[in-house]
Amino acid sequence: MEFAPEGPMAIPLWINGRPYLTVGDSFFDVVNPATGQAHHRVPMCGAEEAAEAVAAARDAQAAWAGLGLAGRQECLARLADALDKYAGHFAKLLVQESACPEAQAEAEVAAAIAALREASVGETGVAALVVAAGQPLAGLAAAAAPALLAGATLVVKPSPQAPAAAFALCELATRSDWPAGVLNLVHGDGPAIEGLCSAGVDRLIYSGDAALGAKVGELAAAHGTPFVSAP
């Protein structure tokens, strides 16, 4: 999906079970650090897109919670099975964006599958999840699965440096018959995070290195949004 007349293909947002097209003021080129080649770009979102995503998550939360624990476990199991089926594709996305060794990418996909299958129950509500570039798939799955299992719905904001696996996971959830609005995605940096807080998420979850987590926590505190740093 091309958002701009020139440049690499853009990765859209994912809201309410489908790609969400937006044309922002700026884009971020997703560059392979080994080759310097930009394979994708993402729109840098703000308050408007964040509010759309949070509204979708809020609308979906009651029905998702109403599935019951067994129903949500089944949804996570279907997603884990689908991720296992497409493990090679997800590993290629990780290699393309981080230039990590193939074996490391395959291990990260395996860790994400295990996180979906073995999650303990976390907290429910509507949460925003900010994921750093270090483990864009495994970090997402490990932080998201307990909340999803508890009945929470999510808006994920991946790192602009490594967004493809997160977007692909959202799409895979829809293909695995998840209800629309349970798992949403916006792109961006500080303004997107502030937009998620302003839209009234119940908490902001962060997965990644501590230095960036401290900055994310400051943004959450400025808006009075409860902040959780995932292990």
BELGIDA-V809873 format. One record per backbone hydrogen bond with DSSP energy under -0.5 kcal/mol. NH is the residue of the N-H (numbers start at 1). CO is the residue of the C=O. E is the energy in kcal/mol with one decimal. If there is no record, write none. Layout:
nh:NH co:CO e:E
nh:NH co:CO e:E
//
This chain:
nh:3 co:1 e:-0.6
nh:9 co:39 e:-0.5
nh:10 co:1 e:-1.2
nh:11 co:41 e:-2.6
nh:12 co:10 e:-0.6
nh:13 co:20 e:-1.7
nh:14 co:185 e:-2.1
nh:15 co:18 e:-2.2
nh:18 co:15 e:-0.8
nh:20 co:13 e:-2.1
nh:21 co:19 e:-0.5
nh:24 co:22 e:-0.6
nh:28 co:42 e:-2.5
nh:30 co:40 e:-2.7
nh:31 co:29 e:-0.8
nh:32 co:37 e:-2.8
nh:33 co:31 e:-0.6
nh:36 co:32 e:-3.2
nh:39 co:30 e:-1.8
nh:39 co:37 e:-0.7
nh:40 co:30 e:-1.1
nh:41 co:9 e:-1.4
nh:42 co:28 e:-2.1
nh:43 co:11 e:-0.5
nh:44 co:26 e:-2.4
nh:45 co:43 e:-0.9
nh:45 co:187 e:-1.1
nh:50 co:46 e:-2.0
nh:51 co:47 e:-2.5
nh:52 co:48 e:-1.8
nh:53 co:49 e:-2.2
nh:54 co:50 e:-2.6
nh:55 co:51 e:-2.4
nh:56 co:52 e:-1.9
nh:57 co:53 e:-2.2
nh:58 co:54 e:-2.8
nh:59 co:55 e:-2.4
nh:60 co:56 e:-1.5
nh:61 co:57 e:-1.0
nh:61 co:58 e:-0.5
nh:62 co:58 e:-0.6
nh:64 co:60 e:-2.2
nh:65 co:61 e:-2.8
nh:66 co:62 e:-2.1
nh:67 co:63 e:-0.6
nh:67 co:64 e:-1.1
nh:68 co:65 e:-1.5
nh:71 co:67 e:-0.7
nh:72 co:68 e:-2.2
nh:73 co:69 e:-2.7
nh:74 co:70 e:-2.0
nh:75 co:71 e:-1.7
nh:76 co:72 e:-2.5
nh:77 co:73 e:-2.3
nh:78 co:74 e:-2.3
nh:79 co:75 e:-2.1
nh:80 co:76 e:-2.5
nh:81 co:77 e:-2.4
nh:82 co:78 e:-2.3
nh:83 co:79 e:-2.7
nh:84 co:80 e:-2.2
nh:85 co:81 e:-2.0
nh:86 co:82 e:-1.9
nh:87 co:84 e:-1.2
nh:90 co:86 e:-2.1
nh:91 co:87 e:-2.5
nh:92 co:88 e:-1.9
nh:93 co:89 e:-1.7
nh:94 co:90 e:-2.1
nh:95 co:91 e:-2.4
nh:96 co:92 e:-2.6
nh:97 co:93 e:-1.7
nh:98 co:94 e:-2.0
nh:99 co:95 e:-2.4
nh:105 co:101 e:-2.0
nh:106 co:102 e:-2.6
nh:107 co:103 e:-2.0
nh:108 co:104 e:-2.0
nh:109 co:105 e:-2.2
nh:110 co:106 e:-2.2
nh:111 co:107 e:-2.2
nh:112 co:108 e:-2.1
nh:113 co:109 e:-2.3
nh:114 co:110 e:-2.3
nh:115 co:111 e:-2.2
nh:116 co:112 e:-1.9
nh:117 co:113 e:-1.7
nh:118 co:114 e:-2.1
nh:119 co:115 e:-0.5
nh:122 co:146 e:-2.4
nh:127 co:153 e:-2.5
nh:128 co:203 e:-2.2
nh:129 co:155 e:-2.9
nh:130 co:128 e:-0.5
nh:130 co:205 e:-3.1
nh:131 co:129 e:-0.5
nh:131 co:157 e:-1.9
nh:132 co:207 e:-2.9
nh:136 co:133 e:-0.7
nh:139 co:135 e:-1.5
nh:140 co:135 e:-0.6
nh:141 co:137 e:-2.6
nh:142 co:138 e:-2.6
nh:143 co:139 e:-1.8
nh:144 co:140 e:-2.8
nh:145 co:141 e:-2.5
nh:146 co:142 e:-0.6
nh:147 co:143 e:-0.7
nh:148 co:144 e:-2.8
nh:149 co:145 e:-2.7
nh:150 co:146 e:-1.6
nh:151 co:147 e:-0.8
nh:151 co:148 e:-1.0
nh:152 co:147 e:-2.7
nh:153 co:125 e:-2.0
nh:154 co:182 e:-3.0
nh:155 co:127 e:-1.9
nh:156 co:184 e:-3.2
nh:157 co:129 e:-3.3
nh:159 co:131 e:-0.6
nh:162 co:159 e:-1.4
nh:167 co:163 e:-2.2
nh:168 co:164 e:-2.7
nh:169 co:165 e:-2.1
nh:170 co:166 e:-2.0
nh:171 co:167 e:-2.2
nh:172 co:168 e:-2.4
nh:173 co:169 e:-2.1
nh:174 co:170 e:-1.7
nh:175 co:171 e:-2.1
nh:176 co:172 e:-1.3
nh:177 co:174 e:-1.7
nh:178 co:173 e:-2.0
nh:182 co:179 e:-1.4
nh:184 co:154 e:-1.9
nh:185 co:14 e:-3.4
nh:186 co:156 e:-2.3
nh:193 co:189 e:-2.1
nh:194 co:190 e:-2.8
nh:195 co:191 e:-2.1
nh:196 co:192 e:-2.0
nh:197 co:193 e:-2.1
nh:198 co:194 e:-2.8
nh:199 co:195 e:-1.7
nh:200 co:197 e:-1.5
nh:201 co:196 e:-1.3
nh:202 co:126 e:-2.9
nh:203 co:126 e:-0.8
nh:204 co:226 e:-3.0
nh:205 co:128 e:-3.5
nh:205 co:203 e:-0.5
nh:206 co:228 e:-2.6
nh:207 co:130 e:-2.5
nh:213 co:209 e:-1.9
nh:214 co:210 e:-2.1
nh:215 co:211 e:-1.1
nh:216 co:212 e:-2.3
nh:217 co:213 e:-2.6
nh:218 co:214 e:-1.6
nh:219 co:215 e:-1.7
nh:220 co:216 e:-2.2
nh:221 co:217 e:-2.5
nh:222 co:218 e:-2.0
nh:223 co:219 e:-0.8
nh:223 co:220 e:-0.9
nh:224 co:221 e:-1.2
nh:225 co:220 e:-2.7
nh:226 co:224 e:-0.5
nh:228 co:204 e:-2.8
nh:230 co:206 e:-3.3
nh:230 co:228 e:-0.7
//
